[in-house]
């Protein structure tokens, strides 16, 4: 009975995720014909930096929502995380202003609009993640689906509209931040934050920060490194081999990321709540882990077989002949994404088991491997293949670790 309910919840989240992912997929078919690969590459590199900063702003306190008691304690946790992100964004804006003033050459490499929107876009991304994490922690999967669909539709429609007006990296960025803000507004309407108790505001925040200090101490560096490792390929490829190759890579990663966004993220939203409850009650959650692993592994194998047979022809047909190179890159990165599809939902075990320090070591190793693989080879094809191989091996290590964590304190 519990198993049926588990997968019904996954199905509920998946339904919304399918719609939320289909929208940008269909939109990409139009966007790829509106924007040149070079413009898409510039935008993708900027967006990578935005998401990296967005991860840092929250202190990763939103990952604690699932282990905070239901009701008022969790609402206070959400408001405290919003305050944390806002204050951090202010500090980041001051730091960036100082850097750009004393090192103007850094800002001159990007369109002015991208430089101005950097921190506001990162804060918007952080706030959107906070609300979606709150909905998932509460088990409000229908509301979570509405949030994601609204944000995906707003971003996609905005970027398509901007493409008719001025198909540039700057308009892609402006449309993206406007779309995220629309999603935030709807999220706050669906799940209102409520008022913060004024007399206890500071005490409540200090208590939350103190109780969950392991998240900014260990999880923030680990997830910051994880975000950097995820965004680094496009940024480094753009710097070393040009924005056109970076654009091909960005489209590849966006397309291959769809299955993770569909089933992987849906499973994660349910797995972290179910596994956390089981682990707290029984001291282990091996059953939850293994049933999730089996489904993800079967889906990953099926996805890999299909993509391997149609990759290059699919990209050429779907996005145009200018993007056929993205299909070749997809074949090189297929092992990486197949293993990421399995590992990403199960990665929450490090939080459930309180092993953030182990995750930090793994993420640091991953960043080093990524940086070396993308910097040492002299050709971009060799660099991307080395990156895929190194990442894949580390994902296998991660799966072994997360399984051992699911066995509980006895291990």
C-alpha positions in Angstrom: 0.0 0.0 0.0 2.8 2.4 0.9 4.6 1.5 -2.3 1.5 2.3 -4.4 1.2 5.6 -2.6 4.9 6.3 -3.2 4.6 5.8 -7.0 1.3 7.6 -7.1 3.0 10.6 -5.6 5.8 10.2 -8.2 3.2 10.1 -10.9 1.6 13.3 -9.6 4.8 15.2 -9.7 5.8 13.6 -13.0 2.6 14.7 -14.7 3.4 18.3 -13.9 7.0 17.8 -14.7 6.2 16.4 -18.2 4.2 19.5 -19.0 6.8 21.8 -17.5 9.5 20.1 -19.6 7.5 19.7 -22.8 7.0 23.5 -22.9 10.7 24.4 -23.2 11.3 21.4 -25.5 8.8 22.7 -28.0 10.0 26.2 -27.4 13.6 25.1 -28.1 12.5 23.9 -31.6 11.6 27.5 -32.3 14.4 29.2 -30.4 17.1 27.2 -32.1 15.9 28.7 -35.4 15.6 32.2 -34.1 19.0 32.5 -32.3 22.4 31.8 -33.7 24.6 29.2 -31.9 27.0 31.9 -30.8 24.2 34.0 -29.1 22.9 30.9 -27.5 26.4 30.1 -26.2 26.8 33.6 -24.7 23.5 33.3 -22.9 24.2 29.8 -21.7 27.5 30.8 -20.2 25.8 33.7 -18.4 23.0 31.5 -17.2 25.6 29.1 -15.8 27.0 31.8 -13.6 23.5 32.9 -12.6 22.6 29.4 -11.4 25.9 29.0 -9.6 25.3 32.3 -7.6 21.7 31.3 -7.1 22.9 28.1 -5.3 25.2 30.2 -3.0 22.6 32.7 -2.0 20.3 30.3 -0.1 23.1 28.8 2.0 21.4 25.5 0.9 19.0 25.9 3.8 16.1 24.9 1.4 17.5 21.4 1.3 16.7 21.2 5.1 12.9 21.8 4.6 12.1 18.0 4.2 13.7 17.3 7.7 12.0 20.3 9.4 8.7 19.4 11.2 5.5 20.2 9.3 3.6 23.3 10.0 4.9 26.5 11.6 8.5 25.3 12.0 8.8 24.8 8.3 7.1 28.1 7.4 9.6 29.9 9.6 12.4 27.9 7.9 11.2 29.1 4.5 11.0 32.8 5.6 14.4 32.6 7.2 15.8 31.1 4.0 14.2 33.9 1.9 15.8 36.5 4.3 19.1 34.7 4.0 19.0 34.8 0.2 18.0 38.4 0.1 20.8 39.5 2.4 23.3 37.4 0.5 22.2 38.9 -2.8 22.8 42.4 -1.4 26.3 41.4 -0.4 26.9 39.7 -3.8 25.8 42.9 -5.6 28.2 45.0 -3.6 31.1 42.6 -4.3 30.3 42.4 -8.0 30.1 46.2 -8.2 33.5 46.4 -6.6 35.0 43.8 -8.9 33.6 45.4 -12.1 34.7 48.9 -11.0 38.3 47.8 -10.4 38.4 45.2 -13.2 36.3 46.7 -16.0 37.7 44.3 -18.5 35.6 41.5 -16.9 32.4 43.3 -17.5 33.3 44.4 -21.0 33.4 40.8 -22.2 29.6 40.5 -21.8 26.7 42.6 -23.0 25.8 45.4 -20.5 22.4 43.9 -19.9 23.9 40.6 -18.8 26.2 42.3 -16.3 23.3 44.4 -14.8 20.9 41.4 -14.5 23.4 38.9 -13.0 22.6 39.3 -9.3 18.8 40.0 -9.8 18.6 36.9 -11.9 20.5 34.8 -9.4 18.1 36.0 -6.6 15.1 35.2 -8.7 16.4 31.7 -9.3 17.1 31.2 -5.6 13.6 32.4 -4.6 12.0 30.1 -7.1 14.0 27.1 -5.7 12.9 28.0 -2.2 9.2 27.9 -3.0 9.5 24.7 -5.0 11.5 23.0 -2.2 8.8 24.1 0.2 6.0 22.6 -1.9 7.9 19.4 -2.2 8.6 19.2 1.5 5.0 19.7 2.3 3.9 17.0 -0.1 1.9 19.6 -2.2 2.9 18.0 -5.5 0.0 19.4 -7.5 1.0 23.0 -6.4 4.6 22.2 -7.2 3.5 21.2 -10.7 1.6 24.5 -11.2 4.7 26.4 -10.1 7.0 24.6 -12.5 4.6 24.8 -15.4 4.0 28.6 -14.9 7.7 29.3 -14.8 8.6 27.1 -17.8 5.8 28.7 -19.9 6.7 32.2 -18.9 10.4 31.8 -19.8 9.7 30.0 -23.1 7.0 32.3 -24.4 9.1 35.3 -23.4 12.2 34.0 -25.2 10.3 33.2 -28.3 8.7 36.7 -28.3 12.1 38.3 -27.8 13.4 36.3 -30.7 11.0 38.1 -33.1 12.1 41.5 -31.7 15.8 41.1 -31.3 17.4 37.6 -31.3 20.4 38.2 -29.0 21.9 36.8 -25.8 20.7 39.9 -23.9 17.0 39.4 -24.9 17.3 35.7 -24.0 18.5 36.7 -20.5 15.8 39.4 -20.0 13.1 37.0 -21.0 14.5 34.4 -18.7 14.5 36.6 -15.6 11.0 37.9 -16.3 9.7 34.3 -16.7 11.2 33.3 -13.4 9.7 36.3 -11.6 6.3 35.4 -13.0 6.8 31.9 -11.6 7.7 33.3 -8.2 4.6 35.6 -8.1 2.4 32.6 -8.7 4.2 30.5 -6.2 3.8 33.1 -3.5 0.1 33.3 -4.4 -0.4 29.5 -4.2 1.6 29.1 -1.0 1.6 32.4 0.9 4.6 32.9 3.2 2.5 34.6 5.9 3.8 37.0 8.5 6.9 36.5 10.5 6.5 36.9 14.2 8.1 40.3 14.9 8.9 39.7 18.5 10.6 36.4 17.8 11.9 37.1 14.3 15.6 37.3 15.2 15.4 34.5 17.8 13.6 32.2 15.3 16.2 32.9 12.5 19.1 32.4 14.8 17.7 29.1 16.1 17.1 27.8 12.5 20.6 28.9 11.4 22.1 27.2 14.5 20.2 23.9 14.2 21.0 23.5 10.5 24.4 25.0 10.3 25.8 21.9 8.7 24.0 22.9 5.5 26.0 26.1 4.8 29.2 24.6 6.3 29.2 21.4 4.3 26.2 21.4 1.8 26.8 24.9 0.5 30.4 24.3 -0.5 29.5 20.9 -1.9 26.5 22.2 -3.9 28.4 25.3 -4.9 31.1 23.0 -6.3 28.4 20.8 -7.9 26.8 23.8 -9.6 30.2 25.1 -10.7 31.1 21.6 -12.2 27.7 21.5 -13.9 28.1 25.0 -15.5 31.8 24.9 -16.0 31.8 23.0 -19.3 29.9 25.7 -21.3 32.0 28.5 -19.7 35.3 26.8 -20.4 34.4 25.6 -23.8 33.3 29.1 -24.7 36.6 30.5 -23.4 38.8 27.9 -25.1 37.0 27.0 -28.3 34.5 29.8 -29.0 30.9 30.6 -28.4 29.6 28.6 -31.3 30.9 25.3 -29.9 29.6 26.4 -26.5 26.2 27.0 -28.1 26.2 23.4 -29.5 27.2 22.0 -26.1 24.6 24.1 -24.3 21.8 22.8 -26.5 23.1 19.3 -26.0 23.1 19.6 -22.2 19.7 21.2 -22.3 18.2 18.4 -24.4 19.8 15.5 -22.5 18.8 17.1 -19.3 15.1 16.7 -20.1 14.8 13.1 -18.8 16.4 14.2 -15.5 13.9 17.0 -15.3 11.0 14.7 -16.0 11.4 11.5 -14.0 14.6 12.2 -12.0 13.4 15.4 -10.4 9.9 14.0 -9.8 11.4 10.9 -8.0 13.6 13.2 -5.9 10.7 15.3 -4.7 8.9 12.2 -3.4 12.0 10.1 -2.5 13.5 12.7 -0.1 10.2 13.0 1.9 9.5 9.3 2.0 13.1 8.2 2.6 13.7 10.8 5.3 10.6 9.6 7.2 11.6 6.0 6.9 15.2 6.7 8.0 14.0 8.7 11.0 11.6 5.9 12.1 13.7 2.8 11.3 17.3 4.1 11.1 17.7 2.9 7.5 15.8 3.2 4.2 17.3 0.5 2.0 13.9 -0.6 0.6 13.0 2.9 -0.5 16.5 3.3 -2.0 16.5 0.0 -4.0 13.0 0.3 -5.4 13.9 3.8 -6.6 17.2 2.6 -8.0 15.7 -0.2 -10.0 13.1 2.0 -11.8 15.7 4.7 -12.6 18.2 2.1 -13.9 15.6 0.5 -16.3 14.5 3.9 -17.5 18.1 5.0 -18.0 19.0 2.0 -20.1 16.0 2.5 -22.3 16.8 6.2 -22.8 20.4 5.4 -23.7 19.5 2.8 -26.3 17.1 5.0 -28.1 19.3 8.1 -28.1 22.4 6.2 -29.2 20.5 5.1 -32.4 19.0 8.5 -33.4 21.1 11.2 -31.8 22.7 13.0 -34.8 19.6 12.6 -37.1 17.3 13.8 -34.3 19.2 17.0 -33.6 19.5 17.8 -37.3 15.8 17.2 -37.9 14.5 18.9 -34.7 16.8 22.0 -34.6 18.1 22.4 -38.1 21.4 21.6 -39.9 23.2 24.3 -37.9 22.8 22.1 -34.8 23.9 18.7 -36.1 27.1 19.0 -34.2 25.1 18.9 -31.0 23.9 15.4 -31.9 27.6 14.2 -32.0 28.3 15.8 -28.7 25.2 14.1 -27.3 26.8 10.7 -28.1 30.0 11.6 -26.2 28.0 12.8 -23.1 25.5 9.9 -23.1 27.2 7.8 -20.4 27.4 10.9 -18.1 23.7 11.7 -18.4 22.6 8.1 -18.1 24.4 7.7 -14.8 23.3 11.2 -13.6 19.7 10.2 -14.3 20.1 7.4 -11.7 22.3 9.2 -9.2 20.7 12.6 -8.9 17.4 11.6 -7.2 19.3 9.2 -4.8 21.9 11.9 -3.9 19.6 13.2 -1.1 20.8 10.2 1.0 23.8 12.4 2.0 21.4 14.8 3.7 19.3 12.1 5.3 22.3 10.3 6.7 24.1 13.5 7.7 27.1 12.8 5.5 27.5 16.2 3.9 31.2 16.2 4.6 31.6 13.1 2.4 29.6 14.8 -0.3 31.9 17.8 -0.1 35.0 15.7 -0.7 33.3 14.0 -3.7 32.1 17.3 -5.2 35.6 18.8 -4.8 37.1 15.7 -6.6 34.4 16.1 -9.3 35.3 19.8 -9.9 39.0 18.9 -10.2 38.3 16.2 -12.7 36.0 18.5 -14.7 38.5 21.3 -14.8 41.4 19.1 -15.8 39.4 17.3 -18.5 38.3 20.5 -20.1 41.6 22.4 -19.9 44.3 19.9 -20.7 43.2 18.5 -24.2 44.0 20.7 -27.1 40.9 19.6 -29.1 37.3 20.2 -27.9 36.2 16.7 -28.9 38.9 15.0 -26.8 38.1 17.4 -23.9 34.4 16.6 -23.9 35.0 12.9 -24.1 37.5 13.0 -21.2 35.0 15.1 -19.3 32.2 12.5 -19.9 34.5 9.6 -18.9 35.7 11.2 -15.6 32.2 12.3 -14.6 30.8 8.8 -15.3 33.3 7.1 -13.1 32.7 9.4 -10.2 28.9 8.9 -10.5 29.5 5.2 -10.0 31.4 5.9 -6.8 28.6 8.2 -5.7 26.0 5.5 -6.2 28.0 3.0 -4.1 28.3 5.6 -1.3 24.6 6.6 -1.3 23.6 2.9 -1.1 25.8 2.4 1.9 24.3 5.4 3.5 20.8 3.9 3.0 21.8 1.0 5.2 21.8 3.2 8.2 24.0 3.6 11.3 25.0 -0.1 11.3 27.2 0.6 8.3 
